Amino acid sequence: MAEAIHRPTWLEIDLQALLNNVNTVQSFHRERTIWPVLKANAYHHGVGPIAQTLIDAGISHFSVSNLDEAIELQQIFDTHKIDATILIFGDVLYENIALVRSNWCLTMSQLEWIKGAKEYDFSNQLHVHLEVDSGMHRRGLQTLEETKVALAELLSDERFVVDGIYTHFAVADTDVAGTEQQAAYFRDILHHLDYEFTHVHCANSNGALLDVSKECNGLRPGAIIYGIGIHPEDYQQYGIRQIASLYSSLVEVKQIKKGEHVGYGWSYQAGQDEWIGIIPIGYADGWVLGNQGRSVYIDGHYCEIIGRVCMDQMMVRLPGLMPAGVTVELFGSHIPLYQVAQELGTIDYEVVCLLDERIMRTYIK
Ligand SMILES: Cc1ncc(COP(=O)(O)O)c(C=O)c1O
């Protein structure tokens, strides 16, 4: 893909805000290991600079979704000659086991996978964490019995080193009782497994704000380190800052007459003579059609997105003549991401994860 450096549309990432968020989470969990979640290109913030910043801050445990992401992160470690641990959430195909390094931990969430792997001819030692399904019903071993069998299977094969155990919360943002119930289930499983795990972890971002995981010595925050995924009122209370701001520019400004239409499908009609501006971002960038009718912030004014969002550009109604070249905030200090998500009827995770690599990322240290 062409490098996105010649278009005045950019995602600005504040690395100080990232550090602030990680330090804040760490301050709530002083004795616990933080495994920041860097999957999906660090929730599309750019895994290179995000990982580098966290490494410089002394973080040495990370989590990712799959083998490809582990390989990419390992390249960053190798370049900087860093020793760090990577937890991989997803399954690894048997034929790829040989690629797994000794500083990576694989998730063991299925008895069938473990049994199949034991039959497979590989010689590298695999460090693993068991995943227990405590109520999310996505990945994970489902009962105490199944978890016991999985542990026994792993311990009977010296190619496996069982380092950790974890579960994942489904409703930590909305249901404290439900989350406590998941934590209690996990605690019970732990209690009945006669094994000293080096790493025990449950909490995601919202779990990190609750006091439900006393038995854990680690946590896996993702969204919160990017300053998303928590309730709007919690930002101020906990001092969490959104790290990404999306900007573009007015590239053309023109006047249209009352009754004229704008864009594909002519879905907008000017109620009076109006100034409009063209902004070079569209649905190919992940700036979806649902943004029509929402607002962007330009030089002190909230300006409505009018007409259908195009593939590479969109139009806004201006309060009057504005100079081409002026900066447009799509989200940032005047329009928080949670507001964008609310207005689009989705979650802020999705808004950032939809932002295409075509949008240049810039990093403020
Ligand atoms: C297993 C696991 N742990 C932790 C996280 C981080 O969750 P959050 O971004 O809500 O903190 C995720 C993300 O979905 C996950 O899948």
The ligand as an SDF file (V2000), in Angstrom:
LIG
                    3D

 16 16  0  0  0  0  0  0  0  0999 V2000
   -8.2730  -12.2180   26.2090 C   0  0  0  0  0  0  0  0  0  0  0  0
   -8.3010  -10.7300   26.2440 C   0  0  0  0  0  0  0  0  0  0  0  0
   -7.7540  -10.1060   27.2870 N   0  0  0  0  0  0  0  0  0  0  0  0
   -7.7540   -8.7600   27.3860 C   0  0  0  0  0  0  0  0  0  0  0  0
   -8.3360   -7.9840   26.4090 C   0  0  0  0  0  0  0  0  0  0  0  0
   -8.3580   -6.4880   26.5760 C   0  0  0  0  0  0  0  0  0  0  0  0
   -9.6750   -6.0140   26.6850 O   0  0  0  0  0  0  0  0  0  0  0  0
   -9.9120   -4.4440   26.8490 P   0  0  0  0  0  0  0  0  0  0  0  0
   -9.4770   -3.8270   25.5550 O   0  0  0  0  0  0  0  0  0  0  0  0
  -11.3760   -4.2970   27.0640 O   0  0  0  0  0  0  0  0  0  0  0  0
   -9.0840   -4.0110   27.9830 O   0  0  0  0  0  0  0  0  0  0  0  0
   -8.9080   -8.5880   25.3030 C   0  0  0  0  0  0  0  0  0  0  0  0
   -9.5290   -7.7730   24.2770 C   0  0  0  0  0  0  0  0  0  0  0  0
  -10.5280   -8.0620   23.7110 O   0  0  0  0  0  0  0  0  0  0  0  0
   -8.8930  -10.0040   25.2140 C   0  0  0  0  0  0  0  0  0  0  0  0
   -9.4330  -10.6380   24.1730 O   0  0  0  0  0  0  0  0  0  0  0  0
  1  2  1  0
  2  3  1  0
  2 15  2  0
  3  4  2  0
  4  5  1  0
  5  6  1  0
  5 12  2  0
  6  7  1  0
  7  8  1  0
  8  9  2  0
  8 10  1  0
  8 11  1  0
 12 13  1  0
 12 15  1  0
 13 14  2  0
 15 16  1  0
M  END
$$$$
